[in-house]
Amino acid sequence: MTKLDDKDFVGQDIKQAEVEAKLRGAPETKVHLTVKRDCKDRLLDFTITRDKVPSYSVDVSYMVDSQVSYIKVSRLMVNTFEELKTAFHSFQKQGMTRLLIDLRGNPVGYMNMSTKVANNLLDQGQLIVSTKGRVSKYNAKCYARGEDRLEQCPVVVLIDEGTASAAEIVAGTLQDNDRALIVGRRSFGKGLV
């Protein structure tokens, strides 16, 4: 980028945070960029309309056949459970009797979202996760409450060495409670929780 809103904006002294701050703005406002590309002799002009960028955590979901559904979860974020619930209920209407959850390459997520997802696949009272700190006030156990329960159907969870953090909590608790069959490679092993 050489210009931003017709003002010079180039050089090694410009920090990424400064670029982000200049590009961000209220939805429906415009920003004008002039860009130099290595393969082009001339400068290219773009006018971009700012807007909210949707962030989805369920990359793909579909029925594999008349009974098996597949859901690929790339990260466990704020909206993950609602996306899963929407897909799940859609699959139920199509006759789903088996669920395949793909957590491969899922390196990041919120612990509270992992417990919410697990909560809705487990029976009330089953242990989801426990934490233990050096100081006992940080010790905690989270149990399934059984609310917003998704139908009890067989579940298979795919994992690999890129499955970490919150995704490991989901896979681990489903395995520990005999709720899912875990298939794949050894997960990352984050070890924070």
DOKOL-702748 format. One record per residue: residue number from 1; x, y, z of N, C-alpha, C in turn. Coordinates in nm, 4 decimals, padded with zeros to 6 digits. Atoms other than C-alpha are relative to their C-alpha. Layout:
N
  seza       n_X       n_Y       n_Z      ca_X      ca_Y      ca_Z       c_X       c_Y       c_Z
   NUM         X         Y         Z         X         Y         Z         X         Y         Z
...
% end
This chain:
193
  seza       n_X       n_Y       n_Z      ca_X      ca_Y      ca_Z       c_X       c_Y       c_Z
     1   00.0858  -00.1157   00.0000   00.0000   00.0000   00.0000   00.0909   00.1225   00.0000
     2  -00.0804  -00.1225   00.0066   00.1448   00.3360  -00.0966  -00.0752   00.1226   00.0492
     3   00.0816  -00.1119  -00.0465  -00.1455   00.5684  -00.0170  -00.1260  -00.0518   00.0673
     4   00.1239   00.0304  -00.0687  -00.4393   00.5627   00.2176  -00.0786   00.1305   00.0061
     5   00.0808  -00.1218   00.0130  -00.7178   00.8153   00.1523   00.0809   00.1150  -00.0599
     6  -00.0786  -00.0958   00.0785  -00.4862   00.9922  -00.0953   00.1141   00.0661   00.0765
     7  -00.1163  -00.0488  -00.0751  -00.2144   01.0503   00.1696   00.1071  -00.1072  -00.0051
     8  -00.1095   00.0965   00.0044   00.1275   00.8866   00.1423  -00.0005  -00.0856   00.1266
     9   00.0027   00.0949  -00.1111   00.1374   00.5764   00.3589   00.0915  -00.1159  -00.0363
    10  -00.0979   00.0997   00.0416   00.4551   00.3874   00.2835   00.1279   00.0203   00.0806
    11  -00.1280  -00.0095  -00.0697   00.7853   00.3096   00.4531   00.0140  -00.1073   00.1058
    12  -00.0288   00.1042  -00.0980   00.9508   00.0738   00.6963  -00.0348   00.0421   00.1428
    13   00.0314  -00.0486  -00.1344   00.8643   00.2932   00.9960  -00.1445  -00.0227   00.0392
    14   00.1421   00.0190  -00.0283   00.4932   00.2148   00.9681  -00.0196  -00.1374   00.0639
    15   00.0248   00.1228  -00.0754   00.3817  -00.0475   01.2215  -00.1337  -00.0611  -00.0411
    16   00.1232   00.0698   00.0367   00.1122  -00.3095   01.1610  -00.1194   00.0574   00.0757
    17   00.1105  -00.0554  -00.0796  -00.0995  -00.1659   01.4439  -00.0483   00.1321  -00.0590
    18   00.0364  -00.1282   00.0619  -00.0934   00.1719   01.2693  -00.0826  -00.0241  -00.1270
    19   00.0746   00.0342   00.1218  -00.2114   00.0138   00.9418  -00.1412  -00.0454   00.0378
    20   00.1307   00.0495  -00.0438  -00.4923  -00.1710   01.1228  -00.0890   00.1142   00.0493
    21   00.0779  -00.1120  -00.0537  -00.6014   00.1464   01.3025  -00.0548   00.0889  -00.1122
    22   00.0435  -00.0851   00.1115  -00.6212   00.3399   00.9748  -00.1060  -00.0702  -00.0860
    23   00.0945   00.0732   00.0846  -00.8107   00.0654   00.7909  -00.1332  -00.0244   00.0687
    24   00.1248   00.0248  -00.0727  -01.0668   00.0058   01.0646  -00.0811   00.1280   00.0091
    25   00.0889  -00.1146  -00.0132  -01.3665   00.2295   01.0962  -00.1437  -00.0451   00.0102
    26   00.1429   00.0295  -00.0133  -01.7404   00.2503   01.1266  -00.0509  -00.0719  -00.1246
    27   00.0590   00.0677   00.1161  -01.9438   00.0155   00.9042  -00.0615   00.0993  -00.0973
    28   00.0544  -00.0792   00.1116  -02.0520   00.1581   00.5690   00.0841   00.1225  -00.0354
    29  -00.0899  -00.1084   00.0415  -01.7679   00.4146   00.5634   00.0987  -00.0573  -00.0998
    30  -00.0907   00.0451   00.1068  -01.5176   00.3984   00.2796   00.1424   00.0432   00.0292
    31  -00.1415  -00.0337  -00.0068  -01.1403   00.3964   00.2639   00.0572  -00.0231  -00.1396
    32  -00.0589   00.0084   00.1337  -00.9414   00.4581  -00.0536   00.1470  -00.0406   00.0136
    33  -00.1370   00.0512  -00.0052  -00.6183   00.2602  -00.1052   00.0647   00.0082  -00.1375
    34  -00.0813   00.0094   00.1205  -00.3448   00.2925  -00.3648   00.1084  -00.1030   00.0301
    35  -00.0859   00.1153  -00.0245  -00.1415  -00.0258  -00.3964   00.0974  -00.0185  -00.1147
    36  -00.1019   00.0344   00.0991   00.1823  -00.1136  -00.5774   00.0247  -00.1496   00.0094
    37  -00.0275   00.1432   00.0045   00.2157  -00.4759  -00.6835   00.1243  -00.0231  -00.0836
    38  -00.1262   00.0275   00.0695   00.5462  -00.6225  -00.7977  -00.0199  -00.0322  -00.1472
    39   00.0217   00.0449   00.1373   00.3979  -00.7682  -01.1150  -00.0678   00.1057  -00.0882
    40   00.0695  -00.1052   00.0765   00.2293  -00.4438  -01.2253   00.0891   00.1240  -00.0089
    41  -00.0774  -00.1227   00.0187   00.3931  -00.1320  -01.3684  -00.0696   00.1219   00.0597
    42   00.0734  -00.1174  -00.0470   00.1188   00.1016  -01.2567  -00.0589  -00.0257   00.1389
    43   00.0643   00.0096  -00.1305  -00.0410   00.1733  -00.9200  -00.1470  -00.0384  -00.0183
    44   00.1384   00.0442   00.0049  -00.3792   00.0158  -00.8485  -00.0791   00.0718   00.1091
    45   00.0864  -00.0703  -00.0945  -00.6624   00.2072  -00.6797  -00.1187  -00.0879   00.0384
    46   00.1134   00.0762  -00.0524  -00.9258   00.0434  -00.4586  -00.0770   00.0870   00.0977
    47   00.0846  -00.0615  -00.1016  -01.2185   00.1843  -00.2655  -00.0718  -00.1126   00.0715
    48   00.0536   00.1094  -00.0801  -01.3228  -00.0438   00.0166  -00.1044   00.0558   00.0963
    49   00.1043  -00.0373  -00.0955  -01.6453  -00.0158   00.2137   00.0176  -00.0846   00.1247
    50  -00.0201   00.0707  -00.1267  -01.5913  -00.1058   00.5773  -00.1305  -00.0665   00.0434
    51   00.1151   00.0710  -00.0529  -01.8217  -00.3571   00.7401   00.0491  -00.0998   00.1037
    52  -00.0374   00.1054  -00.0933  -01.8274  -00.6239   01.0074   00.0445  -00.1209  -00.0795
    53  -00.0502   00.1199   00.0666  -01.6266  -00.9276   00.9064  -00.0516  -00.1194   00.0791
    54   00.0535   00.1139  -00.0745  -01.8192  -01.2419   00.9992   00.1092  -00.1029   00.0257
    55  -00.0978   00.1015  -00.0382  -01.6183  -01.5053   01.1793  -00.0755  -00.1276   00.0349
    56   00.0694   00.1266  -00.0216  -01.7467  -01.8593   01.1537   00.0985  -00.1027   00.0527
    57  -00.0862   00.1046  -00.0529  -01.6085  -02.1503   01.3485  -00.0339  -00.1371  -00.0581
    58   00.0366   00.1229   00.0701  -01.7986  -02.4245   01.1652   00.0253   00.0250  -00.1485
    59  -00.0396  -00.0228   00.1385  -01.6246  -02.4358   00.8292  -00.0938  -00.0660  -00.1000
    60   00.0858   00.0736   00.0924  -01.8466  -02.6965   00.6696  -00.0828  -00.1001   00.0808
    61   00.0841   00.1024  -00.0613  -02.1353  -02.9225   00.7661  -00.0933  -00.0540  -00.1076
    62   00.0866   00.0623   00.1000  -02.3274  -03.1711   00.5543  -00.0318  -00.1429   00.0407
    63   00.0346   00.1398  -00.0198  -02.4942  -03.5099   00.5493   00.0884  -00.0836  -00.0932
    64  -00.0865   00.0880   00.0786  -02.2447  -03.7743   00.4347  -00.0856  -00.0989  -00.0781
    65   00.0983   00.0869   00.0632  -02.5286  -04.0131   00.3601  -00.1318   00.0217   00.0734
    66   00.1325  -00.0223  -00.0592  -02.8853  -04.0609   00.4830   00.0005  -00.0057   00.1534
    67  -00.0043   00.0132  -00.1452  -02.7694  -04.1242   00.8443   00.1128   00.0777   00.0677
    68  -00.1205  -00.0573  -00.0613  -02.4256  -03.9711   00.9037   00.0174   00.1464  -00.0390
    69  -00.0276  -00.1415   00.0258  -02.3601  -03.5989   00.9417   00.1456   00.0304   00.0350
    70  -00.1400  -00.0407  -00.0185  -02.0186  -03.4290   00.9263   00.0034   00.1493   00.0309
    71  -00.0156  -00.1409  -00.0371  -01.9274  -03.1028   01.1021   00.1475   00.0268   00.0240
    72  -00.1402  -00.0404  -00.0156  -01.5819  -02.9409   01.0659   00.0035   00.1281   00.0832
    73  -00.0114  -00.1153  -00.0896  -01.5062  -02.7045   01.3574   00.1453   00.0449   00.0004
    74  -00.1383  -00.0485   00.0117  -01.1966  -02.4891   01.2966   00.0521   00.0641   00.1276
    75  -00.0382  -00.0593  -00.1278  -01.1959  -02.3158   01.6379  -00.1258   00.0085   00.0868
    76   00.1133  -00.0082  -00.0925  -01.4161  -02.2971   01.9465  -00.0092   00.1439   00.0504
    77   00.0118  -00.1422  -00.0296  -01.5225  -01.9339   01.9611  -00.1396   00.0328   00.0528
    78   00.1244  -00.0478  -00.0608  -01.8142  -01.7267   02.0895  -00.1244  -00.0572  -00.0664
    79   00.1195   00.0421   00.0734  -02.0578  -01.8397   01.8193  -00.0026  -00.1498  -00.0320
    80  -00.0110   00.1411   00.0392  -01.9511  -02.2063   01.7910  -00.1220  -00.0821   00.0380
    81   00.1110   00.0851  -00.0418  -02.2295  -02.3618   01.9947  -00.1260   00.0267  -00.0819
    82   00.1195  -00.0323   00.0794  -02.5042  -02.1767   01.8074   00.0119  -00.0564  -00.1414
    83  -00.0215   00.0572   00.1333  -02.3502  -02.2828   01.4738  -00.0189  -00.1517   00.0028
    84   00.0149   00.1450  -00.0133  -02.3290  -02.6452   01.5924  -00.1462  -00.0386   00.0193
    85   00.1404   00.0298  -00.0281  -02.6847  -02.6407   01.7243  -00.0850   00.0140  -00.1266
    86   00.0743  -00.0212   00.1249  -02.8188  -02.5005   01.3958   00.0236  -00.1164  -00.0959
    87  -00.0321   00.1117   00.0891  -02.6362  -02.7672   01.1931  -00.0622  -00.1296   00.0515
    88   00.0511   00.1231  -00.0606  -02.7376  -03.0428   01.4343  -00.1501  -00.0153  -00.0218
    89   00.1457   00.0078   00.0158  -03.1082  -02.9590   01.4240  -00.0399  -00.0173  -00.1471
    90   00.0243   00.0188   00.1431  -03.0968  -02.9351   01.0447   00.0225  -00.1464  -00.0385
    91  -00.0304   00.1399   00.0298  -02.9383  -03.2807   01.0310  -00.1049  -00.0940   00.0585
    92   00.1048   00.0833  -00.0604  -03.1986  -03.4249   01.2681  -00.1213  -00.0081  -00.0920
    93   00.1144  -00.0034   00.0920  -03.4703  -03.3166   01.0252   00.0257  -00.0843  -00.1244
    94  -00.0352   00.0797   00.1180  -03.2795  -03.4992   00.7490   00.0213  -00.1473   00.0334
    95  -00.0091   00.1408  -00.0378  -03.2700  -03.8250   00.9469   00.1330  -00.0436   00.0582
    96  -00.1305   00.0342  -00.0575  -02.9246  -03.8102   01.1098  -00.0147  -00.0943   00.1189
    97  -00.0059   00.0897  -00.1152  -02.8505  -04.0982   01.3448   00.1419  -00.0134   00.0537
    98  -00.1407   00.0036  -00.0420  -02.4701  -04.0598   01.3693   00.0647   00.1344  -00.0311
    99  -00.0641  -00.1305   00.0141  -02.2495  -03.7520   01.4136   00.1513  -00.0149  -00.0046
   100  -00.1455  -00.0033   00.0139  -01.8899  -03.6999   01.2970   00.0443   00.1444   00.0179
   101  -00.0514  -00.1344  -00.0272  -01.7169  -03.3935   01.4486   00.1482   00.0011  -00.0304
   102  -00.1397  -00.0099   00.0421  -01.3874  -03.2941   01.2866   00.0662   00.1165   00.0730
   103  -00.0746  -00.1014  -00.0744  -01.1562  -03.1083   01.5275   00.1465   00.0053  -00.0437
   104  -00.1388  -00.0021   00.0471  -00.8398  -03.1612   01.3229   00.0403   00.1427  -00.0355
   105  -00.0507  -00.1331   00.0311  -00.6260  -02.8505   01.2916  -00.0735   00.1097   00.0745
   106   00.0743  -00.0967  -00.0811  -00.8291  -02.6739   01.5624   00.0903   00.0431   00.1158
   107  -00.1036  -00.0327  -00.0968  -00.5562  -02.4911   01.7561  -00.0405   00.0968   00.1104
   108   00.0310  -00.1102  -00.0905  -00.7464  -02.2250   01.9479  -00.1468  -00.0013   00.0381
   109   00.1390  -00.0118  -00.0397  -01.0626  -02.1572   02.1398  -00.0140   00.0416   00.1449
   110   00.0316  -00.0412  -00.1360  -01.2325  -02.0468   02.4570  -00.0389  -00.1215   00.0820
   111   00.0332   00.1121  -00.0873  -01.2537  -02.2859   02.7490  -00.1500  -00.0052   00.0270
   112   00.1430   00.0026  -00.0281  -01.6101  -02.1777   02.8257  -00.0808  -00.0542  -00.1180
   113   00.0708   00.0552   00.1158  -01.7124  -02.2686   02.4696   00.0207  -00.1513  -00.0069
   114  -00.0228   00.1447   00.0010  -01.5494  -02.6111   02.4973  -00.0900  -00.0682   00.1023
   115   00.0870   00.0603  -00.1008  -01.7437  -02.6762   02.8171  -00.1462   00.0059  -00.0427
   116   00.1389  -00.0109   00.0472  -02.0672  -02.5544   02.6541  -00.0301  -00.1068  -00.1047
   117   00.0185   00.1036   00.1024  -02.0227  -02.7864   02.3556  -00.0072  -00.1375   00.0671
   118  -00.0019   00.1295  -00.0685  -01.9328  -03.0821   02.5792  -00.1245  -00.0183   00.0859
   119   00.1185   00.0044  -00.0859  -02.2170  -02.9983   02.8202  -00.1211  -00.0521  -00.0750
   120   00.1191   00.0342   00.0764  -02.4686  -03.0460   02.5450   00.0080  -00.1354  -00.0691
   121  -00.0136   00.1356   00.0518  -02.3359  -03.3847   02.4419   00.0068  -00.1034   00.1122
   122  -00.0143   00.0893  -00.1152  -02.3103  -03.5295   02.7945  -00.1267  -00.0010   00.0850
   123   00.1101   00.0082  -00.0958  -02.5572  -03.6420   03.0580   00.0290   00.0895   00.1199
   124  -00.0139  -00.0859  -00.1177  -02.6187  -03.4231   03.3604   00.0886  -00.0675   00.1043
   125  -00.0862   00.0486  -00.1069  -02.3524  -03.4616   03.6278   00.1326  -00.0580  -00.0452
   126  -00.1269   00.0542   00.0468  -02.0739  -03.5945   03.4057   00.1070   00.1097   00.0022
   127  -00.1103  -00.0956  -00.0092  -01.7352  -03.4261   03.4598   00.0471   00.0402  -00.1392
   128  -00.0499  -00.0516   00.1277  -01.6307  -03.2034   03.1701   00.1488   00.0285   00.0114
   129  -00.1407  -00.0376  -00.0135  -01.3036  -03.0549   03.2904   00.0264   00.0423   00.1440
   130  -00.0404  -00.0491  -00.1316  -01.1136  -02.9835   03.6092   00.1323   00.0734  -00.0156
   131  -00.1245  -00.0755   00.0009  -00.8403  -02.7329   03.6738   00.0585  -00.0033   00.1405
   132  -00.0672   00.0007  -00.1286  -00.5823  -02.7368   03.9498   00.1168   00.0970  -00.0082
   133  -00.1064  -00.0997  -00.0014  -00.3608  -02.4431   04.0325   00.0923  -00.0204   00.1186
   134  -00.0906   00.0068  -00.1151  -00.0718  -02.3902   04.2706  -00.0705   00.0451   00.1274
   135   00.0788  -00.0487  -00.1123  -00.3158  -02.2054   04.4934  -00.1389  -00.0648  -00.0115
   136   00.1237   00.0790   00.0054  -00.6258  -02.4058   04.5868  -00.1220   00.0799  -00.0441
   137   00.1170  -00.0768   00.0426  -00.8643  -02.1172   04.5142  -00.0194  -00.0051  -00.1521
   138   00.0119   00.0128   00.1454  -00.7932  -02.1787   04.1420  -00.0403  -00.1402  -00.0438
   139   00.0463   00.1341   00.0324  -00.9004  -02.5416   04.1605  -00.1495   00.0064  -00.0317
   140   00.1411  -00.0022   00.0371  -01.2318  -02.6006   03.9866  -00.0356  -00.1263  -00.0780
   141   00.0532   00.1119   00.0787  -01.4469  -02.8751   03.8377  -00.1262   00.0485  -00.0675
   142   00.1184  -00.0394   00.0772  -01.7074  -02.8253   03.5669  -00.0738  -00.1277  -00.0403
   143   00.0827   00.1163   00.0289  -01.9918  -03.0757   03.5349  -00.1084   00.0355  -00.1004
   144   00.1087  -00.0206   00.0972  -02.2494  -03.1176   03.2590  -00.1295   00.0273   00.0746
   145   00.1279  -00.0377  -00.0610  -02.5799  -02.9550   03.3448  -00.1180  -00.0642  -00.0730
   146   00.1051   00.0683   00.0738  -02.7796  -03.1368   03.0771  -00.1031   00.0909  -00.0633
   147   00.0945  -00.0915   00.0650  -02.9501  -02.8250   02.9413   00.0368   00.0165  -00.1466
   148  -00.0208  -00.0130   00.1444  -02.9865  -02.7526   02.5685   00.0577  -00.1286  -00.0587
   149  -00.0590   00.1287   00.0362  -02.9111  -03.1217   02.5278  -00.0266  -00.0357  -00.1458
   150   00.0131   00.0502   00.1363  -02.8446  -03.2480   02.1767  -00.0322  -00.1486   00.0085
   151   00.0468   00.1395  -00.0010  -02.9946  -03.5831   02.0864   00.1146  -00.0976   00.0246
   152  -00.0982   00.1029  -00.0318  -02.8142  -03.8914   02.2122   00.0202  -00.0899  -00.1218
   153  -00.0324   00.0851   00.1139  -02.6626  -04.0333   01.8926   00.1492  -00.0311   00.0074
   154  -00.1428   00.0316  -00.0014  -02.3269  -04.2046   01.8391   00.0821   00.1138  -00.0608
   155  -00.0865  -00.1103   00.0437  -02.0429  -03.9518   01.7982   00.1413  -00.0532  -00.0232
   156  -00.1408   00.0252   00.0282  -01.7007  -03.9882   01.6360   00.0665   00.1360  -00.0128
   157  -00.0740  -00.1260   00.0049  -01.4438  -03.7099   01.6846   00.1350  -00.0259  -00.0662
   158  -00.1285   00.0094   00.0680  -01.1503  -03.6679   01.4464   00.0966   00.1022   00.0597
   159  -00.1023  -00.0895  -00.0534  -00.8285  -03.5205   01.5941   00.1332  -00.0277  -00.0684
   160  -00.1367   00.0188   00.0481  -00.4668  -03.4724   01.4906   00.0940   00.0846   00.0844
   161  -00.0983  -00.0758  -00.0766  -00.1487  -03.3039   01.6112  -00.0289   00.1504   00.0018
   162   00.0413  -00.1397   00.0013  -00.3091  -02.9673   01.5284  -00.1210   00.0274   00.0882
   163   00.1129  -00.0157  -00.0912  -00.5958  -03.0290   01.7713   00.0567   00.0394   00.1359
   164  -00.0581  -00.0494  -00.1249  -00.5149  -02.8204   02.0787  -00.1025   00.0780   00.0795
   165   00.0737  -00.0948  -00.0828  -00.6506  -02.6105   02.3605  -00.1429  -00.0470   00.0263
   166   00.1402   00.0291  -00.0281  -01.0311  -02.6021   02.3830  -00.0478  -00.1253  -00.0731
   167   00.0405   00.1190   00.0761  -01.0674  -02.8717   02.1137   00.0444  -00.1271   00.0718
   168  -00.0452   00.1155  -00.0769  -00.8636  -03.1095   02.3303  -00.0923  -00.0260   00.1189
   169   00.0941   00.0169  -00.1111  -01.1029  -03.0457   02.6190  -00.1246  -00.0731  -00.0489
   170   00.1201   00.0645   00.0543  -01.4010  -03.1403   02.4015   00.0287  -00.1470  -00.0296
   171  -00.0324   00.1378   00.0357  -01.2331  -03.4527   02.2626   00.0268  -00.0847   00.1247
   172  -00.0360   00.0742  -00.1210  -01.0935  -03.5568   02.5997  -00.1188  -00.0337   00.0875
   173   00.1153   00.0264  -00.0861  -01.4158  -03.5204   02.7934  -00.0987  -00.0957  -00.0648
   174   00.0889   00.0949   00.0685  -01.6194  -03.7025   02.5287   00.0576  -00.1405   00.0064
   175  -00.0641   00.1309  -00.0120  -01.3654  -03.9848   02.5390  -00.0089  -00.0517   00.1433
   176  -00.0005   00.0429  -00.1406  -01.3402  -03.9947   02.9203  -00.1378  -00.0431   00.0480
   177   00.1366   00.0347  -00.0392  -01.7188  -04.0149   02.9515  -00.0630  -00.1034  -00.0933
   178   00.0471   00.1020   00.0950  -01.7471  -04.2846   02.6814  -00.1141   00.0499  -00.0863
   179   00.1055  -00.0599   00.0831  -01.9608  -04.0486   02.4749   00.0377   00.0003  -00.1472
   180  -00.0429  -00.0046   00.1392  -01.7485  -04.0506   02.1587   00.1210  -00.0900  -00.0206
   181  -00.1188   00.0717   00.0426  -01.4948  -04.2563   01.9730   00.0936   00.1043  -00.0601
   182  -00.0977  -00.0963   00.0491  -01.1800  -04.0505   01.9120   00.0874  -00.0707  -00.1030
   183  -00.0739   00.0610   00.1102  -01.0062  -04.1222   01.5801   00.1024   00.0998  -00.0525
   184  -00.1005  -00.0858   00.0616  -00.6838  -03.9848   01.4360   00.1358  -00.0172   00.0623
   185  -00.1360   00.0002  -00.0533  -00.3428  -03.8898   01.5651  -00.0001   00.0639   00.1388
   186  -00.0139  -00.0609  -00.1319  -00.2188  -03.7800   01.9068  -00.0153   00.1501  -00.0114
   187   00.0233  -00.1448   00.0066  -00.3351  -03.4259   01.9785   00.1226   00.0773   00.0487
   188  -00.1135  -00.0866  -00.0308  -00.1059  -03.1310   02.0471   00.0512  -00.0156   00.1414
   189  -00.0416   00.0181  -00.1392  -00.1014  -03.1777   02.4239   00.0352   00.1310   00.0675
   190  -00.0272  -00.1342  -00.0495  -00.1254  -02.8150   02.5299   00.0350   00.0018   00.1485
   191  -00.0370   00.0164  -00.1402  -00.1260  -02.9044   02.8980  -00.0267   00.1186   00.0902
   192   00.0317  -00.1128  -00.0868  -00.2591  -02.5738   03.0292  -00.1175  -00.0310   00.0902
   193   00.1155   00.0419  -00.0800  -00.5832  -02.7279   03.1525  -00.0008  -00.1519   00.0022
% end
